[in-house]
């Protein structure tokens, strides 16, 4: 299993004061006090690897923006419920333009920005689930993964306008 913290040490710096009902798979939750829990990392639950292998599906032609490349990855969470702890694994595709209005989108920029977006969205999703579903029983895996993909796309669109996150094979420019 590839842990994104091995690629970017910044991803485990966040803290929250919310109760630990949802944490990332494989995280090391260490309580520093009764109100502060360290958030764990988001893991690659299907061993797809980080989004660093970009496949061109629409070549860039001309002098303006265009083209499209994609990478498949996964993210896993452990729902910590007193009644039914479960693993939630979200498989998804990230699509980015080869060139957008800001210029070329390198593979390195796409990978780094994707990892940052995945981690930021994962932390936000953990907080949201802890607040709205503290038992971990109400949210289905489909709902959790759909919300996660939406959050990753929102975060990734900040550094890379035009980026899309969706089910595998369904991201389009």
C-alpha positions in Angstrom: 0.0 0.0 0.0 1.4 3.4 -1.0 0.9 6.1 1.6 1.0 9.6 0.1 2.9 10.8 3.2 5.9 9.1 1.7 5.7 11.4 -1.3 4.9 14.6 0.5 5.6 15.1 4.2 3.3 18.1 4.5 0.2 15.9 4.4 0.2 14.9 8.1 0.6 18.4 9.6 -3.1 19.0 10.2 -4.9 18.8 13.5 -8.6 18.8 14.5 -10.6 19.1 17.6 -13.4 16.9 16.4 -14.0 13.4 17.8 -12.3 10.5 15.9 -15.2 8.7 14.1 -13.4 8.7 10.7 -9.7 8.4 10.2 -7.6 7.4 7.2 -6.7 3.7 6.8 -3.3 3.0 8.3 -3.1 6.3 10.1 -1.4 6.6 13.5 -3.9 8.5 15.6 -2.0 10.0 18.6 -4.0 12.0 21.2 -2.0 15.0 22.4 -4.9 16.0 24.6 -8.5 15.2 25.0 -9.5 17.8 22.4 -6.7 17.5 19.8 -6.3 14.5 17.5 -3.7 14.2 14.8 -5.3 13.5 11.4 -3.8 10.5 9.6 -2.9 10.2 6.0 -5.1 9.2 3.1 -3.9 5.9 1.7 -3.9 4.3 -1.8 -6.3 1.5 -0.9 -6.1 -0.3 -4.3 -2.4 0.0 -4.7 -2.9 2.1 -7.9 0.0 4.3 -6.9 -0.1 8.1 -6.7 -1.5 10.1 -9.6 1.9 10.3 -11.3 1.4 8.2 -14.4 -0.4 10.5 -16.8 -1.9 9.1 -19.9 -2.7 11.4 -22.9 -6.2 10.7 -24.1 -6.5 13.8 -26.3 -3.3 15.3 -27.8 -2.7 19.0 -27.7 -2.9 20.7 -31.1 -2.4 24.3 -32.0 -1.2 27.3 -29.9 -4.2 27.6 -27.5 -5.2 25.6 -24.6 -6.3 22.0 -25.0 -5.4 18.4 -24.8 -6.3 16.1 -22.0 -4.4 13.6 -19.8 -5.6 11.4 -17.0 -4.4 9.3 -14.1 -6.2 6.7 -12.0 -5.7 6.4 -8.3 -7.6 5.5 -5.1 -8.0 6.8 -1.6 -9.0 4.9 1.5 -10.5 5.8 4.8 -11.3 3.8 7.9 -14.7 4.7 9.4 -14.4 4.3 13.1 -17.9 3.4 14.3 -18.5 1.9 17.7 -20.9 -0.6 16.1 -19.4 -1.2 12.6 -15.9 0.0 11.7 -15.4 -0.3 8.0 -13.0 0.6 5.3 -14.1 2.9 2.5 -12.1 2.8 -0.7 -12.7 5.4 -3.4 -11.4 4.7 -6.8 -11.3 7.6 -9.2 -9.7 9.3 -12.3 -8.1 12.7 -12.3 -8.1 14.5 -15.7 -6.2 17.7 -16.4 -5.7 19.8 -19.6 -2.3 19.5 -21.2 -2.4 23.2 -21.7 -4.8 25.7 -20.1 -5.0 29.5 -20.1 -2.1 29.6 -17.6 0.2 27.6 -19.9 1.4 23.9 -20.0 0.4 21.6 -17.2 3.4 19.5 -16.5 3.1 16.0 -15.1 5.0 17.2 -12.0 2.5 20.0 -11.5 -0.4 17.7 -12.1 0.9 15.1 -9.6 1.9 17.6 -6.8 -1.4 19.5 -7.2 -3.4 16.2 -7.2 -1.7 14.9 -4.0 -2.3 18.2 -2.3 -6.0 18.2 -3.4 -6.4 14.6 -2.3 -5.0 15.3 1.1 -6.9 18.6 1.6 -10.2 17.0 0.5 -9.5 14.0 2.7 -9.1 16.1 5.8 -12.2 18.2 5.0 -14.2 15.0 4.3 -13.0 13.5 7.6 -14.2 16.6 9.5 -17.5 16.7 7.6 -18.2 13.0 8.4 -17.2 13.4 12.0 -19.7 16.3 12.3 -22.6 14.9 10.3 -22.2 11.2 10.8 -20.3 10.6 14.1 -21.5 7.0 14.3 -20.1 6.2 10.8 -23.3 4.3 10.1 -25.4 6.7 7.9 -23.2 7.4 4.9 -22.8 4.7 2.2 -19.5 4.2 0.4 -21.0 5.6 -2.8 -22.0 8.8 -1.1 -18.7 9.2 0.7 -16.8 8.6 -2.5 -19.0 10.9 -4.6 -18.4 13.7 -2.0 -14.7 13.0 -1.9 -14.4 13.2 -5.7 -16.3 16.5 -5.7 -14.1 17.9 -3.0 -10.9 16.8 -4.8 -12.1 18.4 -8.0 -12.8 21.7 -6.2 -9.4 21.8 -4.6 -7.6 20.7 -7.7 -9.3 23.3 -9.9 -7.6 26.1 -7.8 -4.0 25.4 -9.1 -5.2 23.7 -12.4 -8.3 25.3 -13.8 -10.2 22.9 -16.0 -9.2 19.8 -13.9 -11.9 17.1 -13.5 -12.2 14.2 -11.0 -14.7 11.4 -11.6 -15.3 7.8 -12.0 -12.6 6.0 -14.0 -13.1 6.6 -17.7 -15.5 9.4 -17.2 -13.5 12.6 -16.9 -13.8 14.8 -20.0 -12.3 18.1 -20.9 
